[in-house]
Amino acid sequence: MPRKIVVTSALYYSNGPIHMGHLVESIQTDLWVRFQKMLGNNCLYFCADDTHGTAIMISARKEGITPEQLIDRAYKEHLTDLKRFLVEFDNYYTTHSPENRTLSELFFARLRDAGSITKRNIDQTWCPKCNMALPDRFIRGACPKCKAEDQYGDSCEVCGSTYQPTDLINPRCANCGTAPVLKQSEHYFFKLADYEKQLREIFARGYIQESVSNKLDEWFRAGLKDWDISRDGPYFGFKIPGEEDKYFYVWLDAPIGYMASAKNYCDKNNLDFNTIWNSPEYELYHFIGKDIMYFHALFWPAMLVGAGFKTANKLFVHGFLTVNGQKMSKSRGTFINASTYLNHLDPEYLRYYYASKLAGGIDDIDLSIGDFVNKINSDLVGKFANLASRAAPMLKNKLSGRLGRLDEQGRKLVETLAAAAPQVIQQYEQLNYAALVRTIVGLSDLADQYIEQHQPWNEIKNEPERARTTLTTALNALRILTIYLKPVIPRFAENVERLLGVNNLTFADVGTILEEHNINDFVRLFERVTKEQVDAMIEESKETGEKKTMTAEPIKPECTIEDFAKIDLRIATVTQAERVEGADKLLRLQLDVGGVTKSVMAAITLAYKPETLVGKTVIYFANLKPRQMRFGLSEGMILASGTGGTDIYLLTADAGATPGQKVS
């Protein structure tokens, strides 16, 4: 019996173009959906543009257009890019829709009737210069938990804590740099803690990957807090029923956008939405990045339970993308938009490369430019396309394009390739695409060995029928490999299907053998990637990358030379370095500061391995007041430069510098 499946991937925000980091998720999801459909399952894939929030309103205001005009333009650009990358949705919609408004109001009413909505006055941050309430991401300051500087108003990228914007230390408006004031307002809150028992039961059923369970336990231990689901105007979003100037927070209506996209599809295709979305007939899976796990692992399932809807069978969480081992960078040209990539390279190259890296977990994946070029030329061109180019033209030009029959050795090879189908299916199902690619490459090598052994280019001279048998085996091997690869590189598969004169290959066709069958004219399937193409893409990314502006990164409040003179910098030698258990980015360093030992925490694990730091001579901020962090006491700070993540460079002194020596 075919399975019935609904799949969603995280919504694209309308405030910017799609880049190569975004495409990790879309490609990962599309591969899985295409695989399910090739198995004969009824699999529906829904997504949408995420269109609400202050950022949209401000961007539209800067451009002198309406928010509706901005999101309409973004929608067209996003959908164009995604289609060109062969991402195939059953419906791609928008959260600024009548279906989403109706469903959002329904959620709110049901949660309110269930006693899960409460109202209370809050002190919210208000920018007197911008004359507006500041949303979480438009406030920057120090984390109230670990004291890390320059963090967003809702969560800390260093220690992973979540909090209210009013909890920030020394907050400032991210739009203009003005220190916000507190302004009291009555807000609506969702009582998340009411659903702790149900959430634990959902997790026990396998809702999340084991690799993220520790983070969930950490959130539960910290205690589930009420969630502010309203925002004051001016705000671009849905107005809360019965209110004059209050709107649903974008994170309330955004995940409901999955359902709105499904509802829109059902209405257009005369299907029952409740059956597809809310009945046990259909499995439900969400694909997301680990940066939005908190919302999808806690708030979203709790909202669904409270509003009387079913929760997903599983939340598939993936990691981030780095390029050449570092955070994507506009200055280095590695912050590459989807449209820029498409100006230079085939989208199937990136689909294949991402597949070769994704293993179904939350580890970050790296796009190494050199490895990318080598893998495409070695695998796509040198193995799969080469298998076709060695066999099809010879059969077409020298043997009238007609397949013969397999001999015993050829049949054994084809059966060996077909026998791998259960393993390939399992690897697709488990999202272990990296293992899948290794499996298919290994099978391709068997086919290549067979051709090298028989050398049909020599057989054709004296034993043409022997050559026909060899080429029949090679093209049957190509057909099986194409089935295995089809979810990854569907356009390649279409071209092979056209070449072989077969229709819409599926996994059910793995055991079929093509004999006494005419093939069509050969067309080249892939071209080699050149360094010049990649260099041109990177250069264009440098030219078109957005430049940081004062509004994006405002200057902090000015200090005097007297303030600066208070800083005491000293030479220190790192004597020990270790990861901090439970923290994603922190290292604990022991420093020798002229015979005095100091312990500091540093958020540098993405840039430095602990063992590489021992013996380094660093610059130590000696008179910084110690602060108690969640993971222990940090007695000062070491100095570094960079934008964060992998883009961090320690400031070091000469190896001969004396520990404890003052730095002027």
N, C-alpha and C positions, 0 to 999 in steps of 0.2 A: 504494500500500500504506500503510495507516494506521501511524503511528509508535506505539511502545509506550514510555511515559515514566513514570518515578517521580520525584516531587517531594517535597521536605521543606522546612519552614521551621524556624527556630530554636525550641527548646522554651521554653515559658513557665515561669518559676520559681515554685514554689508559695508563696513567702514574701511574696506581695503581689498586689494587683489589677492587672488589665490597664489601661494608660493609653494615651493617644493616640499617644505615641511608639512603643509596641509595635505599634500597629495599622498603622503604615507598612509593616512587613514582611508582616504577614498579608494586608493588602489587595493589596499588590504581587504577592504569590504567588498569591492567589486569582484575580486578574485573568488571570494567565498560564495557570493551570490551566483556568479556564473557557473561555478562548480556545482552548486545545488541544482541549478536548472539543468545542467548537463546530466545529472543523475536521474532526472525526471521528476524532481520535486517541484511543487508549486511554491516558488519563493518570490516574494514581493519586496522591493527595495525602495524605501521612502527617505527623503531628505528635504531640506528647505534652506533658504536664506534666513538668518537671524537678523531682524531688521530694527529692533527697538533699542532705546537707551539714549543717554545724554550724549555719548560720543557721536552718534548719528546726527543728532540735532545740531551739535556744535560744528561738525564737518560741513553740513549743509549750509549753515549760517555763514561760514567762512567762504564758501563757494558762491554765495548769493542765490542758492536754489532752495527748493523745499525739500524736506526729508523724503517725501514720496518720490521726487525726481531722483534723488541720490540712490535710494534703494532700488528703484526700477533700473537704473543704469548698472548698478552692481550686479543685480540679478542676471541681466543679459550677459555681462562679462563673465560671471562665474559659470553660468551654464554653458557658454561657448567653450571656455577652457576645459571644463570637465568632460564635455562631449569629445573634444579633440584628444583627450587622454583616454578615450574609450570607456569612460565610467558610465555605466548604463543603468539609469534609474527607471523604476516603474512610474515614479512621480517625483518631480523636483518642484517644490512650492515655496511659499513665503510665509513668515509668521505674521505679516501684516495683512491678514485675510479675515473675511467674515467667519470662516470656520474656526479659526484660532480664537477670535474674540468670543464666540459663543461657547467654545469649550473652556476657555479660561474663566469665564463668568460661571460656568457650571461647576468647575473645580472649586472656585471660591465659595459658591453657595453651599455646596455639599460639605466642604471642610468647616465652614462657619456653623452649619446645622449640626455637625458632629461635635461641636465644641472645641475644634482644633484651631480656631482663629480667635485671637484676643487683640484688644486695642490698648495702647498705653502711650503716654507722652514720652518723647525722647529728646535728648539734646543732640541735634544733628549739626554737621558742619555746613556752614554757609559761606560762600565767597562774596564779600561785599563788593568787590570789583566786578565780578562776572554776574552778580545779582542772581544767584541760583544756588540751590542745594547741590553739594558735591557728591556724586556717586563714588562708590568704593575705589574705582580705578582712577579717579581724578583727584585723589589725595595721596600724597607721599609723605613718609616720615619714618621714624624708627619703630621697629617692632616692639610691642609692649612686653613680649615674652623673652626674646633673646637679645633685644636692643640693637639688632642689625639695622644699619642706616638705609635710607632710600627704598623703603618697602611700600607696597600698595596698601590701600585702606581696608582690604578685606582678608589678605593672607600674606604670610611671610615666605619668601622664596628660599630663605636660609634654613629656618627650623621647621617650616611646614605648618605653623600654627594658623588658625583662623580667628578672627576677632571683628569687632565693630570699628568703623572708621574713627569714632570718638576715642578709641583706646590708643591710637597712635601717639607717639612721643614727638613733639615739635612738628606737627603736621603743616603742610602747605598745599596750596592749590596747584595741581599739576598743569593747569592750563595757563595760569598767569604768574604763579609763584607767590601770591599773596597769602599771608597767614589767615586761615579761615576763622570765623567766629562761631560760637555756639548759638543755635536758634531752636527754641522748643517747638515741637510739632507732634501731633497725634498720628501714630503709625499703626498699621496692621501687622501682626506677627503670627507665624505658623508655629504651633507648639510641637516641635520635632520630638522632644523627649517623650511625648505620649506614645510614640511608635517604636520605642526601643525594643520591646519584646518582639514585635512583628518583624522588625529589621533583622534582629539576631536569627530569627527563624528563617528568613529569606536567605541570609548568608549561609546558614547551615545546609540549605538545599543546593548550594553551589553557585550562587548568584555571581560571585566574583572569583577571580583567579587566586590560587593559594599565595602567589607572590605578593599580593596586596593585602592579605589578611592582617598582617602585623600593623599596617597603617590604620585599618579599621578598628582594631583592638585599642590602638592609641586614642582614637577619637572617642570611643566609648568610655575609656578610663577618664578622659578629660571631662566627660559629661556633655550630653547633647543640649545645645542652647536653642532658644527660640530664634526663628529666622524672620528678619524684617522683609516683608513681601510687598511693601508699598513705597512709593516715591512721590515727593511733592513736585508740582509743576514749577517752572516749565520743564516738560518731559515729553519725549516722543514715544508713545505707547498707547495701551488701552486704558481708558479711564475706568476707575473702580465704580461699579453701579452705586448710585446714591450719593456719590461724592462730587464736589465741584472742581477740585484742583488736586486730586490724588490719583495716581496711576499704579497699575500693577508693575512691580519690579521686573525688568527684562528676564531675569532668571526664573520667574514664575511661568511666563508664557512661552519661553523658548523651548523647553522640552515638550510642552504641550503641542508645539509645532510639529512634532513627529506624528501625533495623532491627527492634527489638522490636515497634514499632507495625505495621510491615509484616507481621511474622510472625503477630501476633495477627489481622490482617485476613485473611491467607491461610488460617489455621486455621479461621476462622469461615466462609469462603467456599469451602472445599475447593479451594484453589489451591496450587501448588507454590512455596514461599517462595524456594528456591534459583534457580528460573527468573526470578521477578520481581525479586529483588534482585541476583543475582550473575551472571546470564547476559548475553551480548551482545545478546539480543533487546530488552532494555529500556535506554533511556537513563536516566541518573540526574543530577538537578540539586538542589543545595542553595541555599537562600536564607538569607542571614545579614546581620547588621549588622556594620559595620567594627570594632566594639569586641571581637568574638570571632573576628576574622580569623586571629589567630595560632594558635588551637586548630584551626580548620577548614582552614587552609592548610598547616599543618605536621603537627601531632600526628595528626589524624584520618586523612588519607590514608596517613601512615606506618604507623599501626596497621592499617589495612585491608590494605595491601601485606604487612605482616609476618604477618597472620593468614590470608592467602590469599583475601581478598575483593577485588572490583573497586573502583576509585575512581570518583568522580563524573565525569561529562563536563565539568561546569563548576560553579564556585562563583560565584553571583551575590551581590555585596556592595553594600549600600546605605549611605547616610549616616544622620545623626541628624535629629531633628525639633527645630526651634526655633519659638517662638511669638512673633509680633510682633518678629522679629529677635533674640530673646534666649532664653537657656536657659529651659526650663519652670520656673515658679516657683510654689510653694504660696502665698506671700504675695500675689502678684499675681493668683492664681486661674487661672493658665495651666498648672498641673500638673493636667490634667483626666483623670480616670478614665473608662474606656469607659462604665461604668454611669451616671456623671453626665451625660456627653454625651447618652446615650440618653433621659434624663429630659426633654430639651428639644428635641432636633433629630433629623431623619430620618437614619438611618445612610448612606443613599445620597448625601447631601450630602457627607459626609466621603470616601466612596469616590471620588466624582467629583473633589473638590478635590485629594486626594492624587494621583490619576491625572494631573491637569493640571500637577503639579509634578515627578513622577518621570521622569527621563530615562535611567535604566539605568546611571548611574555611582554614585560614592561621595560625591558632594557632598551636604552637608546640605540639607534642604528646609525652607522656612519657611512656617508657617501664620499668615498675616497675617489677623487677624480681619476687618478692613475689606474686604480683598480677597476673603476667603471669602464674606462676605455678598453682595458685588457679583457675584462669579462665579456663585454659585448662582442669584441672581435674574436675572442676565443670560442665562445659558446654559440651565440646567435648566428654569427657569420661562419666561423670555422667548423662548427659541428652541425647544427640543424639546417641552415641554408645550404651548407656545403653538401650534405647528404642528398638533398634534392638536386642540386646543380650537377653532381657527379652521375646521377642516374637518369633523370628525366630527359635531358637533351639527347643523350646517347640513344635511349629507347625510341624517342620521337624521330630523330633524324636517321638512324641506321636500321631500325627494326619496326618501322611503320607505326610506332607509338602504341603497340599492343603488348600487354602483359602476357606472360606465359603461365607456367605452373611452378609451384615450389617443389624443390627436391627435398630429400630427407634432412639435409643439413640446414637448408633455408627454413623449413617448417619448424625445426628445433629452435632456431633463433627467434622466429616470430612468436612461437609459444612461450619462450623465455620472457620476451618483452611483455606479452599479454598477461603472463602470470604475475607481473608486478602491479597489476591494477588494484588489488586490495590494499597494498601498501601505499600507493599513490593516493587512493581515496581517503585512507586514514590520515595521511599527512595533510591533505586539504582540509579535512573536517576539523583537525586539531590546530589549524592555522600555522602549522609548522612548514612554512613555505621554503625556508632555507634547506631543510632536509629533503623536501620535495624536489627542489632544483638539483641537489646533489644526486638524487636517485635517477632523475631523467638524464642528466649528463652521463652518469655511469652506463645507462642503457644505450645512449647514443654511441658511446665508445665501443660497445659490443658490435653495433651495426657497422661502425667504421672499420673495426678489425676484420669483420667478414668481407667487406669490400676490398681491403688491402690484401687479404689472403687470395681472393679470386681474381682481382685485377681485370675487371670487365673490359677495360680499354685495350688489353691484350687479347682477351677471349674473342672480342668482336672481329678480330682479323681472321681467325681460323675456325673458331667454333661459335658462330653467331647465336645458335640456339642455347648454347651453354651461357653465353652472355645474357640472353633474354631471361634465363632462370635466375642469374645473379641479380639482374636489375629488378626483377619481379620481387625478389626477397628484399632488396634495398628499399623499394617504394612501399612495400607492406610495413617495413620497419618505420619508415617515415610517417605512414598513416597512424600507427599506434602512438608514436612520440608526439604527433600533432594533437591527438586526443588528449594526452596528458598535459600538453602545454596550452591548450586552447583557452582556458580561463585567464592565463597570464598574458598571452600574446594573441588575441582573437583575430586581428587582421592578418597575421601570418597564417593562422589556421584557415581563414577564408580563402586565401590564395592557394594553399595546399589542396583544399577541397576542390577548388576550381581546376587545379592542375590534374588531380586524380579523377575528376568527373564524378564526385560523390557529393551527397547533400547533407549538410548540418550534422557532422559527426558528434556522437555522444559517447558516454562510457559504455552504453549497451552495444556499441559497435566494435569494442576492443577485440572480441573473439572472431570477428568476420575477417575473411581472407579475400583479397582481390586477385582473381585469376581470369585469364582469357578476357581481358577488359581493356578498352581503349582509354588512353590518357589524352589530355589536351596540351596545347603549346605551353612551354616553360616560360615563366617570367621571373626575373631576379627577385629574391625575397627580402634580402637585407644588404645594405652597403656598409663597408667598414667605417668606423668612427675615426676621425683624424684629430690629432692634437690641435690643429688649427680651428676646427669647429668648436671645440671646447673652449679654447682661448678666446674666440670671438664671442661666445656666450657669456663668459665671465667679464669680458671687457664691456659688453653691452649692459650687464648688471651693474657695473661700476658707474656707467654713464646715466642709467635711468633710476638707480636706487634712490629712495627718498633721503634727503639730507635732514639730519637732526636739526630741529628748530628750537628756539628759546621757549616756545610754548610746549614742546614735547618734553624737554628737560630743563625746567626753569632753574636759574641760578639761586642757590640758597641765600638766606639772609646774610648781609655783609658782616665781616668781622674786622677788627682793628689790628694794627701791627702789635699792639700790646697783647691782644688775645693770642696771636700767633707765637709771641715770645714765651708764652706759658708752656708751650709744648717741649717736652724733654725727650729727644730721640737718642737711642743708645745702640751700639753694636751688640748683637747677640748671636750665639751659635746654637743651632738646633741640635739637641742631643738625643731626643726621642720624637717619634711621630707615629701616630696611630689613628685609625678611623674611630669615630665616636659611634658606638652601638645605638641604633635607633634613629640616627640622623642621616639624611641623604647626602649632605654636602660638607659636613664639619669634620675637620681633623683636630686632634688634641696634640699640641706641640709642647715639649719641654725645652726651655731655653736656658742657656748659660749666659747670664748677664754679669760678667766680671766676678764669678764665684757665687753669685746669687742665682738660685733656680726659680724660674717663673713658668707658670702654665697658662697657655692661651688657647682659645678656640679660633679656628680660621675656616671660613667657608670656601675651601679651595680644592675639594676632592675631585672635581671635574677637570681641574687643570694640572694637579700634581698627585703622584702616587706617594704614599708615606715614606717608602724606602728611599726615594730620590731626594728627600729633604734633609736627612740626617747628615750633619757636617756642614750644611750651608750656613753662611754668615749673612744674617738678615738685619733689617733696620727695625728696632723695637720702640714702640710708643710707650715709654716707661712710666710716665705719670698719668696715664689714662686711668680713671677710677675703675677698679675691678667691678665686674657685674656678675650677678648670679644668673646663670642660664639654666634651661631645663636639664642640661646634661652636665652641669657642674660649674665651678667658678672659673671665669676667664680673667687673668690678671694682666690686662693690657691688650696690645694689638701689634701685629706685624704689618708693615707697609707693603702695599702692592698697587699696581695700576691695571686698568682694563675695564671692560663693561660688565664683567661677571660671567658665571658659568665656566666655560672652557677658556674664555678670553680674560685670563688673569696672569699677571707677570709680577713675581716677587721683586721687590727692590733689595738688592744685595750689595754687600761691601766686598772689598778685596779680601782674598783668603787670609792675608796676613794681618788684618785688622784685629785689634785687641778687644775681646768681649768686655762690655761695660764702658768702653770708650764713648764719649759724647760725640754726637754728629751735629755739626754746625750747618 
